[in-house]
């Protein structure tokens, strides 16, 4: 029996005295699109970091396709699309340069691109409909185009797993539809996709399943079930879809946010 694409088992993470994840457990099978839902400070970015092997759990374990995250990441198996605020858009890199970053793991010590690297970048740019912007400085793109450029980086990388942090924030409807189509195509090709989002209305159309997180996994199931108001109230304390709640359940609005922002163009999740 094959291993799940993502296995998070009783993972606990602290930042000093702050509890970020509390015995969180999650299993996602290959070629699925899973939406990750939770308020700021719920541990979404910490969960991303644990899956990418960038934070060591105090307890529990994480396996990616049956192997440690650091090994999967080193092989280039994990692609990452960051939040816009976690990227220095003034950095002098072209769209082509950003997508070529996905090929670093395939290159030698000199980081000199081969014909195969250039072809992979060209194909990825074509797939996300950004070929005509290849030589444009990355910060000159629209919000949706920037997201698509990072999706192209993951495609060029040959990632078998994609983690996307708020991919629809600041994105127009056309780009949202394009990104949704791309993610579904990638999943149909066998890629496993985990999407952290506040856009709950988009979840049923995009995701096969959804996870409700508040330091631990409160619920994991079909989006239409997870998005029921009584379930959302467990994590948000209010009806974020503007429906009537069954009772006055509230969460603590003063909860600390343990997820630390990491700036730049690297494969690192930021604040959530």
C-alpha positions as CSV (number, residue, x, y, z in Angstrom):
1,X,0.0,0.0,0.0
2,X,1.5,3.4,-1.1
3,X,2.2,6.1,1.5
4,X,0.0,9.2,1.5
5,X,1.4,12.3,-0.1
6,X,1.2,14.2,3.2
7,X,1.3,12.6,6.6
8,X,1.2,14.9,9.7
9,X,1.0,12.9,12.8
10,X,0.5,14.5,16.3
11,X,2.7,17.5,15.4
12,X,3.3,20.0,18.1
13,X,5.4,23.2,17.5
14,X,6.2,26.0,19.9
15,X,7.8,29.4,19.2
16,X,9.3,30.1,22.7
17,X,6.3,30.0,25.0
18,X,3.8,30.4,22.2
19,X,2.0,27.2,21.1
20,X,1.7,27.2,17.3
21,X,0.5,23.7,16.6
22,X,-1.0,21.3,19.2
23,X,-0.9,17.6,18.3
24,X,-2.1,18.4,14.8
25,X,-2.7,15.4,12.5
26,X,-3.5,15.4,8.8
27,X,-3.4,12.9,5.9
28,X,-3.7,14.0,2.3
29,X,-3.6,11.5,-0.5
30,X,-1.8,12.1,-3.8
31,X,-3.3,14.1,-6.6
32,X,-5.8,15.8,-4.3
33,X,-6.5,19.5,-3.8
34,X,-6.9,20.3,-0.1
35,X,-7.9,23.7,1.2
36,X,-6.5,24.9,4.6
37,X,-8.8,27.2,6.5
38,X,-8.2,29.1,9.7
39,X,-8.0,32.6,11.2
40,X,-4.7,34.5,11.6
41,X,-2.6,32.8,14.2
42,X,-4.2,29.4,13.7
43,X,-1.0,27.8,12.7
44,X,-1.4,27.6,8.9
45,X,2.0,28.9,8.0
46,X,3.6,26.8,10.8
47,X,2.0,23.7,9.2
48,X,3.4,24.8,5.8
49,X,6.8,25.1,7.4
50,X,6.6,21.7,9.0
51,X,5.5,20.1,5.7
52,X,8.4,21.8,4.0
53,X,10.9,20.7,6.7
54,X,11.7,24.2,7.7
55,X,10.6,23.9,11.3
56,X,11.3,20.9,13.5
57,X,8.3,19.7,15.5
58,X,8.7,19.5,19.3
59,X,6.7,16.2,19.0
60,X,5.2,14.1,16.3
61,X,6.3,13.6,12.7
62,X,5.8,14.7,9.1
63,X,6.3,12.5,6.1
64,X,6.1,13.5,2.4
65,X,5.4,10.5,0.2
66,X,6.8,8.3,2.9
67,X,10.1,10.3,3.4
68,X,11.3,13.2,5.6
69,X,10.3,16.6,4.3
70,X,13.9,17.8,4.1
71,X,14.7,15.0,1.7
72,X,11.6,15.6,-0.4
73,X,12.4,19.4,-0.6
74,X,16.0,18.7,-1.5
75,X,14.9,16.6,-4.4
76,X,12.7,19.5,-5.6
77,X,9.5,17.6,-4.9
78,X,7.8,20.6,-3.1
79,X,6.9,23.8,-4.8
80,X,5.8,26.9,-2.9
81,X,3.7,30.0,-3.9
82,X,4.2,32.7,-1.3
83,X,1.9,35.5,-0.1
84,X,2.5,38.7,-2.0
85,X,3.6,40.6,1.1
86,X,6.4,38.1,1.7
87,X,8.2,38.9,-1.6
88,X,10.5,41.8,-2.4
89,X,8.9,42.8,-5.7
90,X,11.6,45.4,-6.3
91,X,14.3,42.8,-6.5
92,X,15.9,43.0,-10.0
93,X,14.7,39.6,-11.4
94,X,12.7,39.0,-14.5
95,X,9.8,36.6,-14.7
96,X,12.1,34.2,-16.5
97,X,14.6,34.4,-13.7
98,X,12.0,33.6,-11.0
99,X,10.8,30.6,-12.9
100,X,14.3,29.4,-13.6
101,X,14.8,29.4,-9.8
102,X,12.7,26.2,-9.9
103,X,15.4,24.5,-11.9
104,X,18.3,25.1,-9.4
105,X,18.0,21.6,-8.1
106,X,18.5,20.2,-11.6
107,X,21.6,22.3,-12.2
108,X,25.2,21.8,-11.3
109,X,27.4,23.8,-9.0
110,X,27.8,26.6,-11.5
111,X,24.0,27.1,-11.8
112,X,24.5,27.4,-15.5
113,X,21.1,26.5,-17.2
114,X,21.1,23.7,-19.7
115,X,18.9,23.4,-22.8
116,X,16.6,21.2,-20.7
117,X,16.3,23.9,-18.1
118,X,15.5,26.6,-20.6
119,X,12.9,24.3,-22.3
120,X,11.3,23.5,-18.9
121,X,11.0,27.2,-18.1
122,X,9.6,28.1,-21.5
123,X,7.0,25.3,-21.2
124,X,6.0,26.4,-17.7
125,X,5.6,30.0,-18.8
126,X,3.5,28.9,-21.7
127,X,1.3,26.8,-19.5
128,X,0.5,29.8,-17.2
129,X,0.1,32.1,-20.1
130,X,3.0,34.4,-19.2
131,X,5.4,33.8,-22.2
132,X,5.1,37.3,-23.4
133,X,6.1,38.7,-20.0
134,X,9.2,36.5,-19.6
135,X,11.7,39.4,-19.7
136,X,9.6,41.8,-17.6
137,X,10.7,42.6,-14.0
138,X,8.7,40.5,-11.7
139,X,7.3,43.4,-9.7
140,X,5.8,44.9,-12.8
141,X,3.2,42.1,-13.2
142,X,-0.3,42.3,-11.9
143,X,-1.3,40.5,-8.7
144,X,-2.7,37.5,-10.6
145,X,0.3,37.3,-13.0
146,X,2.7,37.3,-10.0
147,X,0.9,34.3,-8.5
148,X,1.0,32.5,-11.9
149,X,4.7,33.2,-12.2
150,X,5.3,31.3,-8.9
151,X,3.0,28.5,-10.1
152,X,5.2,28.3,-13.2
153,X,8.3,28.1,-10.9
154,X,6.8,25.0,-9.3
155,X,5.9,23.5,-12.7
156,X,9.4,24.0,-14.1
157,X,10.8,22.5,-10.9
158,X,8.8,19.3,-11.6
159,X,7.3,19.5,-8.1
160,X,4.9,16.7,-7.1
161,X,3.5,18.8,-4.4
162,X,2.5,22.5,-4.4
163,X,1.8,24.6,-1.3
164,X,0.0,27.9,-2.0
165,X,-0.3,30.6,0.6
166,X,-3.4,32.8,-0.2
167,X,-3.1,32.4,-4.0
168,X,-6.3,34.4,-4.6
169,X,-5.5,37.5,-2.5
170,X,-5.4,40.6,-4.6
171,X,-6.2,38.6,-7.8
172,X,-8.7,39.6,-10.4
173,X,-11.5,37.2,-11.5
174,X,-9.8,36.2,-14.7
175,X,-6.5,35.3,-12.9
176,X,-8.5,33.5,-10.2
177,X,-10.1,31.3,-12.9
178,X,-6.8,30.7,-14.6
179,X,-5.1,29.7,-11.3
180,X,-8.0,27.4,-10.5
181,X,-7.8,25.8,-13.9
182,X,-4.0,25.3,-13.5
183,X,-4.3,23.7,-10.1
184,X,-6.9,21.3,-11.3
185,X,-4.8,20.4,-14.3
186,X,-1.8,19.8,-12.0
187,X,-3.8,17.6,-9.7
188,X,-5.1,15.6,-12.7
189,X,-1.4,15.1,-13.6
190,X,-0.7,13.6,-10.1
191,X,0.4,16.7,-8.2
192,X,-0.8,17.1,-4.6
193,X,-1.9,20.6,-3.7
194,X,-2.4,22.3,-0.4
195,X,-4.0,25.8,-0.5
196,X,-4.2,28.1,2.4
197,X,-7.0,30.6,1.8
198,X,-9.4,33.0,3.3
199,X,-11.6,32.9,0.2
200,X,-14.1,30.4,1.5
201,X,-16.5,30.9,-1.4
202,X,-13.9,29.5,-3.8
203,X,-13.3,26.3,-1.9
204,X,-16.1,24.1,-3.2
205,X,-15.2,24.9,-6.8
206,X,-11.4,24.4,-6.3
207,X,-10.9,21.8,-3.6
208,X,-11.6,18.1,-3.2
209,X,-11.4,18.4,0.6
210,X,-10.9,21.1,3.2
211,X,-9.2,21.3,6.6
212,X,-10.3,23.5,9.5
213,X,-7.3,24.5,11.6
214,X,-7.0,26.1,15.1
215,X,-3.6,24.9,16.2
216,X,-4.9,21.4,15.7
217,X,-7.1,20.0,12.9
218,X,-10.7,20.5,14.0
219,X,-12.3,19.0,10.9
220,X,-11.2,17.4,7.6
221,X,-13.7,16.5,5.0
222,X,-15.6,17.6,1.9
223,X,-15.7,21.5,1.6
224,X,-19.4,21.6,1.7
225,X,-19.3,19.9,5.1
226,X,-16.4,21.8,6.6
227,X,-18.0,25.1,5.6
228,X,-21.1,24.5,7.5
229,X,-21.6,27.5,9.9
230,X,-21.5,25.4,13.1
231,X,-18.1,24.1,12.0
232,X,-16.6,27.4,11.0
233,X,-17.7,28.8,14.4
234,X,-15.3,26.4,16.1
235,X,-12.4,28.2,14.4
236,X,-13.6,31.7,13.7
237,X,-16.3,32.3,16.3
238,X,-18.5,34.0,13.6
239,X,-20.2,33.2,10.4
240,X,-17.7,34.3,7.7
241,X,-20.2,33.3,5.0
242,X,-22.9,35.6,6.4
243,X,-25.3,32.8,7.5
244,X,-27.1,32.3,10.8
245,X,-25.1,30.6,13.4
246,X,-26.7,28.0,15.7
247,X,-25.4,29.7,18.8
248,X,-23.1,32.5,20.2
249,X,-19.8,30.6,19.9
250,X,-16.8,32.8,20.0
251,X,-13.0,32.4,19.8
252,X,-10.5,34.5,21.6
253,X,-9.7,37.6,19.4
254,X,-6.6,38.2,21.4
255,X,-4.9,34.9,20.4
256,X,-1.2,35.6,19.6
257,X,0.0,35.1,16.0
258,X,3.0,32.7,16.2
259,X,3.7,32.6,12.5
260,X,6.6,34.8,11.6
261,X,6.9,36.5,8.2
262,X,9.9,35.6,6.0
263,X,10.6,38.1,3.2
264,X,12.3,37.5,-0.1
265,X,11.9,35.3,-3.1
266,X,12.9,32.0,-1.4
267,X,10.8,28.9,-0.9
268,X,9.6,30.0,2.6
269,X,6.1,30.4,3.9
270,X,5.2,33.7,5.6
271,X,2.5,35.0,7.9
272,X,-1.0,33.5,8.0
